[in-house]
């Protein structure tokens, strides 16, 4: 395994510079909590319409409980959740069901005014 260091910045560094983001796609193999922590301001700003990410409990490890609480707080703020099956058509799904399964290859989180992520 080769390790490469890269410079990063939180997505929140872009708050105020963008008018609208239709989709943020996250594929970070278990670092979802850190990515969401770095974009909490962006998600709260109202400019993000959808976020697509994996939810794999074993990959999240010790971050699972914190990430689950974060998703529940986002739901309370009006975000809706759906799964994305092979058909490509989002299927609205209760967050509790997704968290109970603990494994979903594609979760689509959308603002309340975007039912089912469409």
C-alpha positions as CSV (number, residue, x, y, z in Angstrom):
1,X,0.0,0.0,0.0
2,X,1.3,3.4,-1.0
3,X,0.3,6.5,1.0
4,X,0.1,9.9,-0.7
5,X,-0.4,13.0,1.4
6,X,-2.6,15.7,-0.2
7,X,-3.6,19.1,1.0
8,X,-7.3,19.5,1.8
9,X,-9.7,22.1,2.9
10,X,-13.2,21.7,4.4
11,X,-16.1,22.3,2.0
12,X,-17.2,25.0,4.4
13,X,-14.3,27.1,3.0
14,X,-16.6,27.6,0.0
15,X,-19.6,29.0,1.9
16,X,-20.5,32.4,0.5
17,X,-18.6,31.8,-2.8
18,X,-21.2,29.6,-4.4
19,X,-24.9,30.2,-5.2
20,X,-26.2,26.7,-5.6
21,X,-24.8,23.1,-5.5
22,X,-27.1,20.5,-7.1
23,X,-25.1,17.5,-5.9
24,X,-22.2,16.6,-3.6
25,X,-21.0,13.0,-4.2
26,X,-19.0,11.6,-1.4
27,X,-16.9,8.4,-1.7
28,X,-14.4,8.4,1.1
29,X,-14.4,4.8,2.4
30,X,-15.4,5.4,6.0
31,X,-14.4,9.1,6.4
32,X,-18.0,10.3,5.9
33,X,-18.2,11.8,9.4
34,X,-15.2,14.0,8.8
35,X,-16.5,15.1,5.4
36,X,-19.9,16.0,6.8
37,X,-18.2,17.8,9.8
38,X,-16.3,19.9,7.3
39,X,-19.4,20.9,5.4
40,X,-21.9,21.6,8.2
41,X,-22.1,25.3,7.3
42,X,-22.6,24.5,3.7
43,X,-25.4,22.1,4.4
44,X,-27.0,24.7,6.7
45,X,-26.7,27.5,4.1
46,X,-29.5,26.1,2.0
47,X,-27.5,26.1,-1.3
48,X,-26.9,22.3,-1.4
49,X,-29.8,20.4,-2.9
50,X,-28.5,16.8,-2.7
51,X,-25.8,14.7,-1.1
52,X,-25.0,11.2,-2.2
53,X,-22.9,8.9,0.0
54,X,-22.2,5.4,1.2
55,X,-23.3,4.3,4.6
56,X,-21.3,1.3,5.7
57,X,-21.1,0.8,9.5
58,X,-17.9,-1.3,9.6
59,X,-16.1,1.3,7.5
60,X,-17.1,4.1,9.8
61,X,-15.8,2.3,12.9
62,X,-15.8,4.5,16.0
63,X,-17.4,7.4,14.0
64,X,-20.7,5.4,13.5
65,X,-22.6,6.8,16.5
66,X,-21.4,10.4,15.9
67,X,-22.4,10.1,12.2
68,X,-25.8,8.6,13.0
69,X,-26.5,11.4,15.3
70,X,-25.4,13.9,12.7
71,X,-27.8,12.4,10.1
72,X,-30.7,12.5,12.6
73,X,-30.0,16.1,13.3
74,X,-30.0,16.8,9.5
75,X,-33.3,15.0,9.2
76,X,-34.6,17.2,12.0
77,X,-33.5,20.2,10.0
78,X,-35.6,19.1,7.0
79,X,-33.3,16.8,5.0
80,X,-35.0,13.7,3.5
81,X,-33.4,10.4,2.7
82,X,-33.6,7.9,-0.1
83,X,-31.7,4.9,-1.3
84,X,-30.5,4.7,-4.9
85,X,-31.1,1.2,-6.4
86,X,-29.7,-0.1,-9.7
87,X,-32.7,1.5,-11.5
88,X,-31.2,5.0,-10.7
89,X,-34.5,6.2,-9.4
90,X,-34.3,7.3,-5.7
91,X,-36.6,5.4,-3.4
92,X,-37.6,7.5,-0.3
93,X,-36.6,5.6,2.8
94,X,-36.8,6.3,6.5
95,X,-33.5,7.2,8.0
96,X,-34.1,4.9,10.9
97,X,-34.4,2.0,8.5
98,X,-31.1,2.9,6.8
99,X,-29.3,3.2,10.1
100,X,-30.8,-0.1,11.3
101,X,-29.4,-1.9,8.3
102,X,-26.1,-0.2,8.7
103,X,-25.1,-0.8,5.1
104,X,-26.3,1.1,2.0
105,X,-24.1,1.6,-1.0
106,X,-25.9,4.8,-2.1
107,X,-27.9,7.1,0.2
108,X,-29.3,10.3,-1.3
109,X,-30.0,13.1,1.1
110,X,-32.1,16.0,-0.2
111,X,-33.6,19.1,1.0
112,X,-37.2,18.8,2.2
113,X,-38.4,20.5,-1.0
114,X,-36.8,17.8,-3.2
115,X,-38.9,14.7,-2.4
116,X,-37.0,11.4,-3.0
117,X,-34.0,13.3,-4.2
118,X,-35.6,14.1,-7.6
